[in-house]
């Protein structure tokens, strides 16, 4: 059976080893996502009236929020029992473990602080950052694939892959599904949707709805954590965390269009909706 399927070669997590210098593929993917987001953000900067220094500060704190929130979220949402037994596990980042939902909470905290410094509504900052996030998500999923982690459930579909860390059974390459949906498709949707002025909160809501829906769908093909039971024998922890995102995203979009407030920099004139 295994001879009919592609076997992913075992790839060293480190890109190269030079003593103390040993960059990892997963960390490199985070860096690629950050650099790409920074470049695209600069292309859209003229719409905001913010300076490059303000943008750099915002992205730096947002990136820090991803790292801190992602680690805290993983430990609290997925390894809380291990944390209670060994609190220092929280700081052993070298052992891996990041959570998108925790990273999202970290980013939201960073954006809230940035909005206060910029003296603009929180959702204005959220709408600006939302189209940039899928780039990092997609890059991270490629990192998961290279590391042969977060693989899918066993299957007999022709494109199944045998992962070196997951036994001899072929599995869904769920990391690539997430790359295609949460990374590529979500980026395309948000990038084109945000090209025209939208009511404040609509772009952020679209991101929450899009990511939550795509993640909920892919979780049916992704192997759930062995130490966590499925809720009702069907839903994974990732799906339970994505459900609120879907609901909040829908409510935000409805609210945004009902309010119909369009943000414009102070130097620009708004011709549609209520100016903020």
N, C-alpha and C positions, 0 to 999 in steps of 0.2 A: 504493500500500500504506500509506504513512504517513498518508494522509488518513482512514483508518478507525480510527485510534488517537488517544487523548488525548496531546497534547504538553504536557509540563510547562513552564510559563513559566520563563524565566531569572530567578531571584530573587537579589537582592543578598545576599551572605553577611552583610553588616552590617545590623542592624535599622534603624539611623540613623547619620548621620555628623555629629558636632559637633566637628570638629577632632581633638584628641587623644582625645576620647570617641567610640568607635566599637564598641559591643557587637555581637558576632556571634551569629547564630541558634544555632550549635552550642554556644557557651558558655552561652547562655541556657537551652538544654535541660539542660545539666549542672546549672545553678542550680535549675531547676524540680525535677529529680530529687532534688537534695540537700534542698531545702526540704520536699518531700513526704515523703521518708524521715525527716527530723527530726520532722515532725508525727506521723507514724504511730509512730515509735519512742517518743515521749512518751506516746502512748496505751497502749503496752504496758509502760511503765517500771515500773509497780507490781508486775509479776510478778517483777522481778529483784532488788529490794532495793537497787538502785543509786540514787545521787542524780542530779539533773538536770545538775550540774556534771560528774560522771563520764561521763554520756551525751554531753554536748556535746564533751568532750575526745575520746571514742571516735569520734564521727562526724567531728570535724575531722580527726583523724589518718587515719581511713579515707578521707575525701575526698582528702586529700593523697596517700595511697597510690594512689588511682585515677589521679590526674594523673601522678605520677612513674612508677608502674609501667606505666601505659598507654603513655606515651611511650617508655620504655625497651623495653617489649615490642614495640612497633611497629618500632622501629629494629633490635632484635636478631633478631626473628622474620621480618620482612618486608623490611628494607632494610639488611641487614648489610653487603652489598658496598658500598653507598653510604656507609655509616658508615666503613668501612675507608679509602675514598678521601678522605673528608672528615669527620673526627670531630666537627667543629663542627655538623654537620647535626643531631646529637642535640639541640642547644639551639635550633634554629630551629623552634619550635613554631608560629610563624605560618604555616609552610608546610604544616601539617596532619600527621595521622598519629597515631592512637591504636589500641592493641590491647586488646581485652577480656581476653585471656588474660594479658597483662602487667599490666593493671590488677588482675586477680584476685590475682596474686602480690603486688602492692603492698598490696592490702587485707588479705591474709592476714598479711603482716608487721606491718601496723598493728594488727590484731586480736590478734596474739600478744603485742605489747607492752602492749596494753590489758588483756589477760587477766592478765598478770603484775602490773600495777598494781592490778587489782581482786582479785587472789589467788583467781581462779576458773579452772577448766579452760578451755583454749583453745576447745574445741568448744562450751562454754556460750555464749561470746561469738559464735562463728560461727552457732550456732542462732538467736540473737537477731537478728543482722544479716541473715541469708540472706533472709527474706521481704521485706526492704526493697529489696534490690538490683534486682529486676526493674523497679521504678519508674524508676530511673536508666537502665537498659538500654533501656526503651521510649522514654523521652524522647530518648535519644541517637539512636535509629533515626529518629525524626521529624526530628531535626536533619540526619541523613544525607540524608533524602528532600528536605528543603528545599534543601540544598546541592547536590542532584543528584550524589551520590557513592555509591560502593559499590552501584551498580545491578546488576540481574540479567542473566542471559544472554538472548540474543535468543530470541524466541518469537512465536507467532501466536495466543496465547490472547486472548479478547475484552477482557480487562482489562489488556492490555499497555500500557506507557507509553513514549513517546519522550522520552528525557532530553536536555536541551540540551548536556550535556557528553559524550554517548556516541554521537554520530552520528545517522543518520536511521532506524536500525532500531528497531522496537519491542522492549521488553525487559520481563522480569519485574520488578515493583516489589518486589524482594526486601527492601528496607528495611521495607516495610509488612508483609511476611510475618514478619520478625523482630520488629517491633513487636507484632504479634498473638500470636506464640508466646512469645518470650523476655521480652516485656514483660507483656502482659495475661494470657495463659493461665498463665504460670509464676507470676505474682503471685497469681492466684486459687487455684492449687493450694497454694502455700506458705502463704498467709494462712489458709486454712481448715484446712490440715493442722496448723498451729502453734497453733490456738486451744485445743487440749487438750495436757496435758503429754505429751511424747514422750521416748523414751530419748535421752540425750546423744549427739549426732552424727547422729541420724536426719534432722533438718531440714536440716542442712548437706549430708548425703549426697543428700537428695532434690533440693536445689538443683543440685548437681553433675550428677546424673543427668538432671534435667530440662533444664538449660541445654545440657549436652553433646549430648543427643539432639535437641533443637530446632535447635541450631546445625548439627549434622551433617546434618540433613534439609534445612534451608534452603540449605546450601552447594551442593546439587545444582542450585539455581535462581539462585544468585548468581555473577556473573562473577568468575573467579579473577584474581589479580594477573598481569598480562601478563608480568612478568619472572620469574615462578615457574612451573615446570612442574608439571603434575598428577602425583601419585605413582601409579605403575602406570597412568597415563593416565586415571585416574578420580577420585582423591581430592585435594582442595585442601589447602593449608597449614592453613586453618581447621579442616578435618575431622581432620587428623592431630593437631592440638592438642586437639581435642574428645574424641577417642577415650580418652585417659587419664582425662578427667573422668568419662566414662560408667562406666568400669571402677572407678575409685576410689569413685564415688558408690554403686554397687551394693555394693561391699565394705563401705563405711561403714555403710550401712543394715543389712546383715546383722550386722555387728559390734555396732552399737548395740542392736539388739533381743536379741542374744545376751547382752550385758552387762546390759541392762535397768536402767541407772542413770538415775534421774530427778532433775534438778536442782531444788532448792527453796531459796528464800532462807532464811537462818538463822532468820527469825522465823516461817516457815511450817512446817506439818507435812505430811509426805509420806505418802500412803496407798497408793501403788502403786510397785512397783519398789524398787530400792535407793536411798536418799537420798544425795545428794552435797551 
